[in-house]
Amino acid sequence: MAQLKVLQSIESGLWQVSTRTEPAPKSGSAQSAPEQGCLSSQNVAEDLQTFLAPEDGMSCRGLLQTNTDELAVLQVICPTSAQPARHKPSVEQSLFKAPPSVIEVRRFSASHFQVISKTVVPKSTGRKSSAEFTAVQDYERLDDCPW
């Protein structure tokens, strides 16, 4: 997979990430407590490669639709392994039937970027329409790493 241009210019250092989901869950908060950690563009690129790497028979593919210094758009498709028709899928297998999703990485500056993951869940029994879930992660550089 090609290196994402948008991540090549972020500054290494101590970063804080805040995550929220849209639409907000019916119970509880839509935003989690911020997390902090040391990041570099190489760490982020390695995490993305790990996410897209085949694991336990799953092989997600990332199709890079946009790759500029300000924006990367990645279509992620995770096919499921073929199952014989006579077997009813287990709960675990249905959990891993991941619908296609789109990941947008938007850089506002070398010390601020955002990752938006959009997933559309198709109609299923009992639901009249498909649902879209979005996870938004805001990354802000706080300082140099303490080491």
N, C-alpha and C positions, 0 to 999 in steps of 0.2 A: 504494500500500500504506500502511496506517495506521502511524503511528510506534509502535514498541514501547515501552510504558510502562516496562518493566523496565529499559530502557537510559537513560531520561531522567534518572535520579537518580544515575548513576555520576559520580564525580569525575574531572575532567580531570587528566592528569598522566602520569608515567612508570609504565608498567605492565609486568609480566612475565607471559608466558603459557607454561604448561607443557602439552604435549600428549601424550596416551597413547591407545593403541588397545586395544580389548577385542573379542574375545579377543586375547591377545598373539600376535604372529607366531611361527611355528615357529622362525625363526632371528633372532637379534638381540634388541634391547631393544624393549619395547612403548612406551617413553617417549622422546621426543626431548629434546634439550637445550633448556632454557628460552630464550625470546627476549624482548627488551625493546624497548619503543618508546613514544612519546607517543600517548596516546589521549584522545578526548573522546567523549561520547555521539553527537555529530554524525558523527565519523569512523566509528564502528561502524555507524550507520544508513546512511551512504553506502556502506560496504562491502557491507552486506546488499542494498541496492538494486542495486549493480553485479552481485552474485552472481545476482540474480533477473532481470536485464535480458537481453533477447534478444541472442544473440551467434551469428553464423555459422549462422543458421537455427534455433538452439535457442531455445526460449522457455519457460523454467521459470516455473511459477506457484507462488506461495506462498499457502496458505490458512491464515489466522491462526485457530487453534482456541481459544487462551487468550491473553489480553492483560491481565495485572494488573501491579501494581508489583513483585511478587516473581517472577512466572513468565510466560514467553511460550512457546507451543507453536505451531510452524509446520510444516504439512505441505507438503513441496516435491515438485512433480511436474514432471518434465522430459520432455515427449513428444518422440519422434523424428519427423523429417519423413517423409512417406509415400514409400516406395520402390516402383518397379515390381516386380511379382512375379518377372519373368524375371531380375532381377539378384540375384546372391548378395551379401549385405552384406559390405563390406570390414571389415578389422580395426578401422579407425578408427570406422566407423559402429557396430560392436558395442560399442566402448568407451563411446560416448556414449548407449547405450540405458540411461540411468540409471533404476534402479528408484525408486519413490517412497521418500522418506526423511522423517524427522521430526527437526526441530531444536528442542531445548528450551534456553531461556536462563533461568537461575535466578540471581537476585540474592540474595546472602547479606548484603551491606552495600554502602554506597556505594563501598567500596574492594575488593570481592571479588565476582566473579560467575563463572559456569560455563556453557559452551556444550557441550551433548551432541548429537551428530549420530548418529542411528541409521538404518542402511540395511539392508533385507532383500534379499538376493540370491536370486532364485527358483531352484528346482531346474533343473539343466541336464544335458546329456549327461555321464554319468560320475559325477554327484553324486546321492546318494540323497535328500538333503533340502535345504531352503533353508538359507541361512546368514545370520546377523545380524552386522553389523560395527558397532561403536560407536567414535566418536572423542570423547574428552573433553578439553576445553580449560579449564584453570583460569586465570583472570585475577586477578592481585593487584596493587593499586596500591602502588608502592614509594616514590615521592617526587614532588615537583614536576618539571616538565620543565626541563632545563638551559638553555633559551633564554628 
